[in-house]
Amino acid sequence: MGVMNKILLPVDVPDAKLKAVRQAAFLARHFHSEIILLHVVAPMSYPVGSLEIGYELTGDLHAEIIKRAQKDLD
């Protein structure tokens, strides 16, 4: 059997499937591998003129979404 150094585990935070996480942990222990969790935060996009709050505030909002996702992953 080949060597498995890293296991990429896509997760949908906070609804990560426990069965998939357990299976990845089992494989990681067996192969002495590293688990890399992947959670994608969709970029925010708005039609022109739909928001009047400006770039700075929407940038802060996106940063907050990423911060919450990181907290869920932790």
C-alpha positions as CSV (number, residue, x, y, z in Angstrom):
1,M,0.0,0.0,0.0
2,G,1.3,3.5,-0.9
3,V,2.3,6.2,1.6
4,M,-0.3,8.8,2.4
5,N,1.3,11.9,3.8
6,K,-1.7,14.2,3.7
7,I,-5.4,13.8,3.7
8,L,-7.6,16.6,2.3
9,L,-10.9,16.7,4.1
10,P,-13.5,19.1,2.7
11,V,-15.9,20.2,5.4
12,D,-19.1,22.2,5.5
13,V,-18.8,24.1,8.8
14,P,-20.6,23.8,11.2
15,D,-22.3,20.8,9.6
16,A,-19.2,18.6,9.1
17,K,-20.2,15.0,8.8
18,L,-18.8,13.2,11.9
19,K,-18.5,9.9,10.0
20,A,-16.1,11.5,7.4
21,V,-14.1,13.2,10.1
22,R,-13.7,9.9,12.0
23,Q,-12.7,8.0,8.9
24,A,-10.1,10.7,8.1
25,A,-8.8,10.5,11.6
26,F,-8.6,6.7,11.4
27,L,-6.6,6.9,8.1
28,A,-4.3,9.6,9.5
29,R,-3.4,7.5,12.5
30,H,-2.9,4.4,10.4
31,F,-0.7,6.1,7.9
32,H,0.8,8.7,10.3
33,S,-0.6,11.4,8.0
34,E,-1.6,15.0,8.4
35,I,-5.2,16.0,7.9
36,I,-5.9,19.2,6.0
37,L,-9.4,20.6,6.5
38,L,-10.8,22.6,3.6
39,H,-13.7,24.9,4.1
40,V,-14.5,27.4,1.3
41,V,-16.0,30.8,2.1
42,A,-17.9,32.0,-1.0
43,P,-16.9,35.5,-2.1
44,M,-19.5,38.2,-1.6
45,S,-20.8,39.8,-4.8
46,Y,-23.5,42.3,-5.2
47,P,-25.1,44.0,-8.3
48,V,-23.9,47.5,-8.8
49,G,-25.9,49.9,-6.8
50,S,-27.5,47.3,-4.5
51,L,-25.5,48.3,-1.5
52,E,-24.9,51.8,-0.3
53,I,-22.6,50.9,2.6
54,G,-19.4,51.0,0.6
55,Y,-16.4,48.8,0.1
56,E,-14.8,49.2,3.5
57,L,-17.9,47.9,5.3
58,T,-18.5,44.9,3.0
59,G,-14.8,44.1,3.3
60,D,-15.2,44.1,7.1
61,L,-18.3,41.9,6.7
62,H,-16.4,39.4,4.6
63,A,-13.5,39.4,7.1
64,E,-16.1,38.6,9.9
65,I,-17.5,35.7,7.9
66,I,-14.0,34.3,7.5
67,K,-13.3,34.8,11.2
68,R,-16.4,32.9,12.2
69,A,-15.5,30.0,9.8
70,Q,-12.1,29.8,11.3
71,K,-13.6,29.6,14.8
72,D,-15.9,26.8,13.6
73,L,-12.9,24.9,12.2
74,D,-10.9,25.3,15.4
